[in-house]
């Protein structure tokens, strides 16, 4: 019979707080700039297609660097 080691269930409040803040800031970094770009282009030009393409493009470019951004946020929060 295979026995797995017991999982660590105790998490300190400092680790939990840092995780919550880092993930909140990462979510804002990933979503707010593309949304602002989309809405800005849509309201200034009235062209929803160009706004959507640039917004999605910006989102995926930022998403490509999300691991580096996450590591930076965790380093700053610690």
Secondary structure, DSSP 8 states (H G I E B T S, - for coil): ------------HHHHHHHHHHHHHHHHHHHHHHHHHHHHHHHHH--HHHHHHHHHHHHHHHHHTHHHHHHHHHHHH-
